[in-house]
């Protein structure tokens, strides 16, 4: 039987939207609403956010299967929502999302400083995303120009299955040359992203303010009253806690103390 891993954290695997860029994970939301509207069905941003973190094909499928959306689709088309409909919507979604993603490519405050601090500690930087390659072909160069180039990038559609399966994490392990899951922290703002890390056997950190659960830009967040902010943060944090996240913080700016806490737990022999 293998001995528990007791060393340092070797890698942190970050999500993209809502984690490193795009405070509130807003880029896909308007696109989901627009593409369903083009197919004769109105959906709300709240409905579009429900499956956030899944690969976008599966996300569209999950939205279409929401009971209220499925009923609207049936009323509009005289039949149920099918995977062929997902294919048609997805074909429209990808170019639209790629078109708008540069408008939401600003770094989340503290992200670059945190990544720099991790690299200074010798930690490798991995990345997984629910975006596909065509969308990331637009976003990744913008991020690189701003100073963020992770050591690898695994996109939705690269493997046989995406989140919540651990396959994208496994690809990160292979790409980064790391084999102990307990030596890796997965950082994500969505429930499927947390599940991805848990299923891989890694530590997980949920982001309650910068991402999908909170759903606001940095400026919109700053404009909230203290009571409104606390209510939104508590609700978002609870969703991530219920998903099994080992730690929940506001944003990646708060990650370094978690790294220290995890390494202390590993030294004591604890595992994810």
C-alpha positions as CSV (number, residue, x, y, z in Angstrom):
1,X,0.0,0.0,0.0
2,X,1.3,3.4,-0.9
3,X,2.3,5.7,1.9
4,X,0.4,9.0,2.3
5,X,2.0,11.9,0.5
6,X,3.6,14.2,3.1
7,X,5.6,16.7,0.9
8,X,4.9,20.2,-0.4
9,X,2.2,21.2,-2.8
10,X,3.7,20.6,-6.3
11,X,1.0,22.2,-8.5
12,X,-2.1,24.4,-8.4
13,X,-4.6,23.8,-11.2
14,X,-6.7,26.8,-11.9
15,X,-10.0,27.2,-13.8
16,X,-10.1,30.2,-16.1
17,X,-13.3,32.3,-16.2
18,X,-14.4,33.4,-12.7
19,X,-11.0,32.2,-11.3
20,X,-8.2,33.9,-13.1
21,X,-10.1,36.2,-15.5
22,X,-13.7,37.5,-15.9
23,X,-14.9,38.5,-12.4
24,X,-18.3,37.0,-12.0
25,X,-17.9,34.6,-15.0
26,X,-20.1,36.8,-17.1
27,X,-18.8,36.2,-20.7
28,X,-20.9,33.1,-21.4
29,X,-24.1,34.3,-19.8
30,X,-25.4,36.7,-22.4
31,X,-24.4,34.3,-25.1
32,X,-26.5,31.4,-23.6
33,X,-29.5,33.7,-23.4
34,X,-29.0,34.9,-27.0
35,X,-28.5,31.5,-28.5
36,X,-31.6,30.0,-26.9
37,X,-33.5,33.2,-28.0
38,X,-32.4,32.5,-31.6
39,X,-34.0,29.1,-31.3
40,X,-37.3,30.6,-30.1
41,X,-36.9,30.1,-26.4
42,X,-36.4,32.7,-23.7
43,X,-34.1,31.8,-20.8
44,X,-32.9,33.8,-17.8
45,X,-29.3,34.5,-16.8
46,X,-30.1,32.6,-13.6
47,X,-31.1,29.5,-15.6
48,X,-28.0,29.8,-17.8
49,X,-25.8,29.8,-14.7
50,X,-27.2,26.6,-13.1
51,X,-24.8,24.1,-14.9
52,X,-21.8,26.5,-15.0
53,X,-18.5,24.7,-15.0
54,X,-19.6,21.9,-17.4
55,X,-18.2,21.7,-20.9
56,X,-20.3,24.0,-23.0
57,X,-22.1,21.3,-25.0
58,X,-23.1,19.6,-21.8
59,X,-24.0,23.0,-20.3
60,X,-26.4,23.7,-23.2
61,X,-27.9,20.2,-22.8
62,X,-28.3,20.7,-19.0
63,X,-30.0,24.1,-19.5
64,X,-32.4,22.6,-22.1
65,X,-33.3,19.9,-19.6
66,X,-34.3,22.3,-16.9
67,X,-38.0,21.6,-16.4
68,X,-39.1,25.2,-17.1
69,X,-36.8,25.5,-20.1
70,X,-37.9,22.1,-21.4
71,X,-41.5,23.2,-21.1
72,X,-40.9,26.4,-23.1
73,X,-39.0,24.4,-25.8
74,X,-41.9,22.0,-26.1
75,X,-44.3,24.9,-26.4
76,X,-42.2,26.7,-29.0
77,X,-41.3,23.6,-31.1
78,X,-44.1,21.1,-30.5
79,X,-41.6,18.5,-29.4
80,X,-39.0,17.8,-26.7
81,X,-35.5,19.1,-26.5
82,X,-33.0,16.6,-28.1
83,X,-29.3,16.2,-28.4
84,X,-29.6,17.2,-32.1
85,X,-30.9,20.6,-30.8
86,X,-27.9,20.8,-28.5
87,X,-25.6,20.3,-31.6
88,X,-27.4,23.1,-33.4
89,X,-27.2,25.5,-30.5
90,X,-23.6,24.6,-29.8
91,X,-22.7,25.4,-33.4
92,X,-24.0,28.9,-32.9
93,X,-22.7,29.3,-29.3
94,X,-19.0,28.8,-29.9
95,X,-18.4,31.6,-32.4
96,X,-20.6,34.0,-30.4
97,X,-18.7,33.2,-27.2
98,X,-15.4,33.6,-28.9
99,X,-16.5,37.0,-30.2
100,X,-17.5,38.4,-26.8
101,X,-14.8,36.8,-24.6
102,X,-12.2,39.6,-25.2
103,X,-14.6,42.0,-23.5
104,X,-14.4,39.9,-20.3
105,X,-10.7,39.0,-20.2
106,X,-9.7,41.4,-17.4
107,X,-7.7,39.6,-14.7
108,X,-9.4,39.1,-11.3
109,X,-7.6,41.4,-8.8
110,X,-4.7,39.6,-7.2
111,X,-4.6,36.7,-9.7
112,X,-1.2,37.6,-11.3
113,X,0.4,38.3,-7.9
114,X,-0.8,34.9,-6.5
115,X,0.5,33.1,-9.6
116,X,3.9,34.8,-9.2
117,X,4.1,33.9,-5.6
118,X,3.3,30.3,-6.3
119,X,6.0,30.1,-9.0
120,X,8.4,31.6,-6.5
121,X,7.7,28.7,-4.2
122,X,8.4,26.3,-7.1
123,X,4.7,25.4,-7.6
124,X,3.6,24.5,-11.1
125,X,0.6,26.1,-12.6
126,X,-1.9,23.9,-14.4
127,X,-5.3,24.9,-15.9
128,X,-8.5,23.3,-17.0
129,X,-11.6,25.0,-18.4
130,X,-15.1,24.4,-19.6
131,X,-14.3,26.5,-22.7
132,X,-13.4,24.6,-25.8
133,X,-10.3,25.1,-27.9
134,X,-11.8,27.7,-30.4
135,X,-12.8,29.9,-27.5
136,X,-9.5,29.5,-25.7
137,X,-7.7,30.3,-29.0
138,X,-9.0,33.8,-28.4
139,X,-8.7,34.1,-24.6
140,X,-5.3,32.5,-24.0
141,X,-3.3,34.9,-26.1
142,X,-5.0,37.9,-24.4
143,X,-4.1,36.4,-21.0
144,X,-0.5,35.7,-22.2
145,X,-0.1,39.3,-23.3
146,X,-1.2,40.3,-19.8
147,X,1.4,38.0,-18.2
148,X,-0.5,34.8,-17.5
149,X,0.8,31.7,-19.2
150,X,0.0,28.5,-17.3
151,X,2.3,25.4,-17.7
152,X,-0.5,23.6,-19.4
153,X,-4.1,24.0,-20.6
154,X,-6.8,21.3,-20.9
155,X,-10.0,22.4,-22.6
156,X,-13.5,20.9,-22.8
157,X,-13.6,18.5,-25.7
158,X,-9.9,17.6,-25.4
159,X,-10.7,14.3,-23.7
160,X,-13.5,11.7,-23.8
161,X,-15.3,13.3,-20.9
162,X,-15.0,16.7,-19.1
163,X,-16.1,17.8,-15.7
164,X,-17.1,16.5,-13.2
165,X,-14.9,13.6,-14.3
166,X,-11.3,13.8,-13.3
167,X,-9.9,13.2,-16.8
168,X,-8.8,16.8,-17.3
169,X,-7.0,16.7,-14.0
170,X,-5.3,13.5,-14.9
171,X,-4.1,15.2,-18.1
172,X,-2.7,18.0,-16.0
173,X,-0.9,15.5,-13.8
174,X,0.7,13.9,-16.9
175,X,1.5,17.3,-18.5
176,X,3.1,18.6,-15.3
177,X,4.9,15.4,-14.4
178,X,3.1,15.0,-11.1
179,X,1.6,11.8,-9.9
180,X,0.5,12.3,-6.3
181,X,-3.0,13.7,-6.4
182,X,-2.6,15.0,-2.8
183,X,0.2,17.2,-4.0
184,X,-2.2,19.2,-6.1
185,X,-4.8,21.9,-5.3
186,X,-7.7,22.5,-7.7
187,X,-9.1,26.1,-7.6
188,X,-12.5,26.7,-9.1
189,X,-15.6,28.8,-8.8
190,X,-18.1,26.2,-9.9
191,X,-19.6,23.0,-8.4
192,X,-18.6,20.8,-11.4
193,X,-15.0,22.2,-11.1
194,X,-14.9,21.3,-7.4
195,X,-16.1,17.8,-8.3
196,X,-13.4,17.5,-10.9
197,X,-10.8,18.1,-8.2
198,X,-12.4,15.8,-5.7
199,X,-12.8,13.0,-8.2
200,X,-9.1,13.3,-9.0
201,X,-8.2,12.9,-5.3
202,X,-6.8,16.4,-4.9
203,X,-7.4,19.3,-2.5
204,X,-10.1,21.7,-3.7
205,X,-10.6,25.4,-3.1
206,X,-13.8,27.1,-4.0
207,X,-14.1,30.8,-4.9
208,X,-17.2,32.4,-3.5
209,X,-17.0,36.1,-4.7
210,X,-15.0,36.2,-8.0
211,X,-17.0,33.6,-9.8
212,X,-20.2,32.2,-11.1
213,X,-22.0,31.9,-7.8
214,X,-21.7,35.6,-7.0
215,X,-22.1,36.5,-10.7
216,X,-21.0,40.2,-10.6
217,X,-18.1,42.2,-12.0
218,X,-15.5,43.7,-9.6
219,X,-17.1,47.1,-9.9
220,X,-20.6,45.8,-9.3
221,X,-19.3,43.8,-6.3
222,X,-17.7,46.9,-4.9
223,X,-21.0,48.9,-5.2
224,X,-23.0,46.4,-3.1
225,X,-24.0,47.4,0.5
226,X,-22.3,45.3,3.2
227,X,-25.5,43.4,3.8
228,X,-26.0,42.6,0.1
229,X,-22.4,41.5,-0.2
230,X,-22.6,39.3,2.9
231,X,-25.8,37.6,1.7
232,X,-24.4,36.9,-1.8
233,X,-21.1,35.6,-0.5
234,X,-22.8,33.4,2.1
235,X,-25.1,31.8,-0.5
236,X,-22.2,31.2,-3.0
237,X,-19.9,29.9,-0.3
238,X,-22.6,27.5,0.9
239,X,-23.0,26.0,-2.6
240,X,-19.3,25.4,-2.8
241,X,-19.1,23.9,0.7
242,X,-22.0,21.6,0.0
243,X,-20.2,20.5,-3.2
244,X,-17.3,19.3,-0.9
245,X,-14.7,22.0,-1.3
246,X,-12.0,21.6,1.3
247,X,-11.7,25.4,1.6
248,X,-13.8,28.3,0.4
249,X,-12.2,31.8,-0.1
250,X,-13.3,35.0,-1.8
251,X,-10.9,34.9,-4.7
252,X,-7.4,33.7,-5.8
253,X,-6.0,36.7,-4.0
254,X,-6.7,34.8,-0.7
255,X,-5.1,31.5,-1.8
256,X,-1.6,31.6,-0.2
257,X,-2.7,31.0,3.4
258,X,-4.7,28.0,2.2
259,X,-1.5,26.6,0.6
260,X,0.3,26.9,4.0
261,X,-2.7,25.2,5.8
262,X,-2.8,22.3,3.3
263,X,1.0,21.7,3.6
264,X,0.7,21.6,7.4
265,X,-2.1,19.0,7.0
266,X,0.0,17.0,4.7
267,X,2.9,17.1,7.1
268,X,0.6,15.6,9.7
269,X,-0.3,12.8,7.4
270,X,-3.7,14.1,6.4
271,X,-5.0,13.5,2.8
272,X,-7.7,15.1,0.7
